[in-house]
Amino acid sequence: MKKFFPVLIILSALFLYGCNTISYYADYKISLFQVERPMKAVQVYGNPRIDDVFNDAKYKYCFEDSLIKISMSADSRQIIFLFANKTNQTIKIPWDEAAYVDEDGFSHRVIHSSIDFADKEKPQPPSVIVRKSQMEESIIPTDFVKWIDSGGEHSSPYWNVEPFLVENIAGKGSKENIYATQADFLNAVKLNIGKEFQVLLPLEVKDVTYEYIFTFKVDDVKVNKK
């Protein structure tokens, strides 16, 4: 059975007041801004199409050329892809050459949903999309997969997937995001509006690799009290 990372579309922050804990969460609207391909892909596979997907609960955007059709969606923790090979040739995805590029331009290794978290730093074998077939994967940057071991007598260690937008709320490396009011939190997360991040996916066909770069943009954010 295909394993997927937990699909979470929220960033959370805590406001501590007396004995009560109030949690605010930010619901981001993230769109597919553009897709870049090398010139050789343009010459071989023609002009692309980028469309919104309105009738699917999981996928929000679709990219298509004569090589592949990719439906996708993104949230603050992962990007989900549905690959459809349109050709009579096998397509390979060499995952060790894929990358997530954050809003500051730093490149990160990625892990996809067929790989156990414990193996996130090991070489990842390519995925194979057989001719005229489909494959579904989700990816996250490995730097945001953390092994948590509190060392407590009554707590068990576990893998945690951190949202890759949350550091931009309270600063890089911050472990807590505490705000006095819901308005303060909203003002903080609004700083993410307009920011972009990218996913580089290499697609290999008959020993030729084409690098597809997907740029996603934070269009809006809403804050609610949980």
C-alpha positions in Angstrom: 0.0 0.0 0.0 1.3 3.4 -0.9 2.6 5.4 2.1 2.0 9.1 2.2 3.3 11.7 4.6 0.5 13.2 6.8 -1.2 15.9 4.8 -1.2 19.0 7.0 -2.1 22.4 5.7 -1.6 24.3 8.9 1.1 26.1 10.8 0.5 26.3 14.5 1.6 28.8 17.2 0.9 28.8 20.9 -0.4 31.6 23.2 0.0 30.9 26.9 -2.4 32.7 29.2 -2.7 31.6 32.8 -3.6 27.9 32.9 -5.2 28.0 29.4 -3.5 27.2 26.1 -4.9 28.8 23.0 -3.7 27.5 19.6 -3.8 29.5 16.4 -3.4 28.0 13.0 -2.7 29.4 9.7 -4.3 28.0 6.5 -2.1 28.9 3.5 -3.3 29.1 -0.1 -0.3 28.0 -2.2 -0.5 28.0 -6.0 1.6 26.7 -8.8 3.2 29.9 -10.2 5.3 28.6 -13.1 7.1 25.5 -14.5 10.5 25.8 -16.2 12.0 23.2 -18.6 15.3 23.1 -20.5 15.2 24.1 -24.1 15.7 20.5 -25.3 12.5 19.5 -23.5 10.6 22.4 -25.2 12.0 21.3 -28.6 11.1 17.6 -28.1 7.9 17.8 -26.0 6.3 21.0 -27.2 4.5 23.8 -25.4 3.2 23.1 -21.9 -0.2 23.8 -20.3 -0.8 24.8 -16.7 -4.4 24.5 -15.4 -6.3 24.8 -12.2 -8.1 21.6 -11.1 -11.5 22.4 -9.7 -13.1 18.9 -9.5 -10.5 17.1 -7.4 -10.2 17.3 -3.6 -6.6 16.3 -3.5 -5.0 18.0 -6.5 -5.2 21.7 -7.2 -3.1 22.3 -10.3 -2.0 20.4 -13.4 1.0 20.7 -15.7 1.1 18.9 -19.1 3.2 18.6 -22.1 3.6 15.7 -24.6 5.9 13.8 -22.3 4.0 13.8 -19.0 0.9 15.1 -17.2 1.5 16.0 -13.5 -1.4 16.9 -11.1 -0.2 18.4 -7.9 -0.9 20.3 -4.7 1.3 21.9 -2.0 0.9 22.7 1.6 3.3 23.8 4.4 4.7 20.3 4.9 4.8 18.5 1.5 4.1 18.5 -2.2 2.0 15.8 -3.7 2.3 14.7 -7.3 0.4 12.4 -9.6 2.6 11.5 -12.6 1.0 10.2 -15.8 3.4 9.0 -18.5 1.9 10.0 -21.9 4.5 8.2 -24.0 5.4 4.7 -25.0 8.8 5.1 -23.3 9.7 4.5 -19.7 10.2 7.6 -17.5 12.6 7.5 -14.5 12.8 9.9 -11.6 16.4 9.9 -10.2 15.4 11.2 -6.7 19.0 11.8 -5.6 19.1 14.6 -8.2 15.8 16.1 -7.1 15.7 19.1 -4.8 13.6 21.5 -2.8 14.6 25.2 -3.0 13.4 27.3 -0.2 12.3 31.0 -0.3 15.8 32.1 0.5 17.3 30.2 -2.4 18.8 27.3 -0.4 18.7 23.9 -1.9 17.6 20.8 0.1 17.7 17.1 -0.5 14.2 15.6 -0.7 12.6 12.3 0.5 9.6 10.8 -1.2 6.8 8.7 0.3 8.2 5.3 -0.7 11.2 5.8 1.5 11.3 5.3 5.3 12.2 8.3 7.4 15.1 6.3 8.9 16.6 6.0 5.4 16.3 9.7 4.5 20.1 10.2 4.1 20.7 7.0 2.1 20.8 6.9 -1.7 17.2 6.6 -3.2 16.7 4.3 -6.2 14.9 5.9 -9.1 11.2 5.6 -9.5 10.0 4.1 -12.8 6.8 5.2 -14.5 6.0 2.6 -17.1 4.6 3.7 -20.5 1.0 4.9 -20.4 0.9 4.4 -16.6 0.5 6.6 -13.5 2.4 6.9 -10.3 1.6 8.9 -7.1 4.2 10.4 -4.8 4.6 13.0 -2.1 7.9 14.7 -1.2 9.3 16.8 1.6 12.8 18.3 2.2 14.8 15.9 4.4 16.1 18.7 6.6 12.6 19.1 8.0 12.3 15.4 9.1 13.5 15.3 12.7 14.0 12.4 15.1 12.6 13.6 18.4 14.0 11.9 21.6 13.0 13.9 24.7 14.8 11.4 26.9 11.8 11.3 29.3 11.0 8.2 31.2 7.4 8.2 29.9 7.9 9.4 26.4 8.8 7.5 23.3 11.1 8.8 20.5 9.4 9.5 17.2 9.8 11.1 13.7 8.4 14.5 13.3 7.8 16.4 10.0 8.3 20.2 10.6 6.4 22.6 8.3 8.9 24.3 6.0 7.2 27.7 6.3 7.1 28.0 10.1 10.7 29.3 10.6 9.7 32.4 8.7 7.2 33.4 11.3 9.4 33.7 14.4 12.8 33.5 12.8 15.1 30.8 11.5 15.8 28.2 14.2 13.1 29.3 16.6 11.4 26.4 18.5 8.4 28.4 19.7 6.0 30.8 18.1 4.2 32.6 20.9 1.9 35.6 20.3 -0.2 37.7 22.5 -3.2 37.9 20.3 -4.6 36.3 17.2 -4.0 39.6 15.4 -0.3 39.4 16.3 -0.1 35.9 14.8 -1.9 37.0 11.7 0.5 39.8 11.2 3.4 37.4 11.5 2.2 34.8 9.1 1.2 37.5 6.5 5.0 37.9 6.0 4.9 34.7 4.1 2.4 36.0 1.5 4.2 36.4 -1.8 7.1 34.1 -0.9 8.0 31.3 -3.4 9.6 27.9 -3.1 10.6 25.5 -5.8 10.8 21.7 -6.5 13.3 20.4 -9.0 12.3 17.1 -10.6 14.6 15.4 -13.1 12.8 13.2 -15.6 14.9 10.7 -17.5 13.8 9.3 -20.8 16.1 7.0 -22.9 19.2 8.1 -20.9 18.4 11.8 -21.4 17.5 13.8 -18.3 15.1 16.8 -18.4 15.0 19.0 -15.4 11.5 20.3 -14.6 11.4 23.2 -12.0 8.0 23.8 -10.3 7.7 27.2 -8.6 5.0 27.5 -5.9 3.8 30.8 -4.4 2.0 31.7 -1.2 -1.0 33.7 -2.3 -2.9 34.2 0.9 -3.3 33.0 4.5 -6.1 32.8 7.0 -5.7 32.5 10.7 -8.2 30.7 13.0 -8.3 30.0 16.7 -8.3 26.3 17.5 
